[in-house]
Amino acid sequence: MKTLYHIESEVEIDLSLLDDDDIIEEANERQLCVYDDEMMAIFESIYHAKANNQCYAELVNKLIDKTLGRIL
């Protein structure tokens, strides 16, 4: 009979030693969503515009352009 073992370990990695492009590529391969500061600022702007009943269509278009690289 075969016995299976499940082992977990934690490793600390200094991310400053890694290239940002490598980190983003790894996250994309794992299908993780990565937001940069510019995208987070757009999300914040959309949130505040929506909360204040202001038009935010242009901000949504900007977000789509930033994430997909396509302009509406």
Secondary structure by P-SEA (a helix, b strand, c coil): cbbbbbbbbbbbbccccccaaaaaaaaaaacbbbbcaaaaaaaaaaaaaaaaccccaaaaaaaaaaaccccc
